[in-house]
Structure formats: C-alpha cells, structure tokens
Amino acid sequence: MFRLRRPINLCLCGIGGFGVSITRALEKIAGANLVYGYHPDATKATSWDATKGTSQLEEALEDRRVDAILIATPTPSHLDLLKRCLPYRKAIYVEKPLVNNLDEVDELLALYRNLDSPPPVFVGFKQRYIPVMRTIKTMLESGQLGEIVNVNMVFSHGGVYTLPETSWRLHEEFHKEGPLNIRGIHLFDTVHYLFGAVKQVFA
C-alpha cells in the first residue's frame, strides 16, 4: 500500500463510471480519506453512501476538512465543475481531457488567472507514468535510440462495443470529438512527454 506523507481529505465529483475506479485506487493509499462523493442527483448520491454522498457541491467545498477535489465526471461537465471548484482554492485533479475545446480552455484560463491565489490543477494523463514510457524516455535522453525521424502511435481496442446505449460517449451532442478526445489525447500527451512540444499540426 502506498502511504501519503500526511493525510489528505478529498471530495470526489463523479461517483459512477471512472469514479468507481478512483474510489478503489484511493482504498490502496494510506492517508487518502474520501469525505464526500458528489452527484447532482440527491438519490444517487445518498444511495452511493448515506453519510458521504451529497448533491450539494458548494456545501462540500466550504467544508474546511476538504483539502482537494477529484473530478471524474463525463468531459462535458468538466468546465462547469472547474468553474465552481476553482474559487475555493483547493487542489484539483481532473480526469483528462481538461475540457472539450480551446474556447473552454480560454474561459477557464481567464478565471484561473484572475484568482488571487490559484490552486494547483492536475490533469489525469497516466500513460506517461507507464514503466515502458519511462524506459523509452530514459533511452531517448541517453541517446541510445539515436536520431528519431518518425513515430507512429496507435491506440486501439473494442471498448466502444461494450458501452451501454445510455453512455455519453455514444452521443454526438456530448462527444463531438469522438475517440480523439478521450483516447487520442493520451497519445498527444505522450508525444509531448517523449519528444517535447509539437511545433506544427497538419490534419
């Protein structure tokens, strides 16, 4: 079990889907205390946990016990949740992608830059932490791989065929960018991690 240097109290926004995976991961971290689980539907919130479940996000954020916020909701809700959470100046972890498009990024940055003491915000890009990626990074930096002239990256699996019809990922109004948004963005981050910032994009 991983142990934190000091206990941290957390508010989790999103108690279904990937939120379940995050909850299980937190159980393996000594000192990570989940004190709230937020869902806008009060019935779903309390059925998740009668004590910790809440549909009143601002009340949870006002609780001085809360040190940090985890956002693991569908991507279309990220902007609204971030705008609500940022003013409380608590550390935020949000699942990738941060938001849906550049207009939303600009809106979010404007709010962030106007805060007196903006909190740290982390985006859940996990692929760069996979051991093989760390090994490749070390090999690149040592020159062991020589000059890189071409890189081809593929992210492929049949997960879309197992999604229920109610999944937001299957509906264009919520997921216009398709796989590029929730899968391709991992590859974008990996390219940045291994090779540095992209200078030009062609599509």
Disulfide bonds with the S-S distance in Angstrom:
none
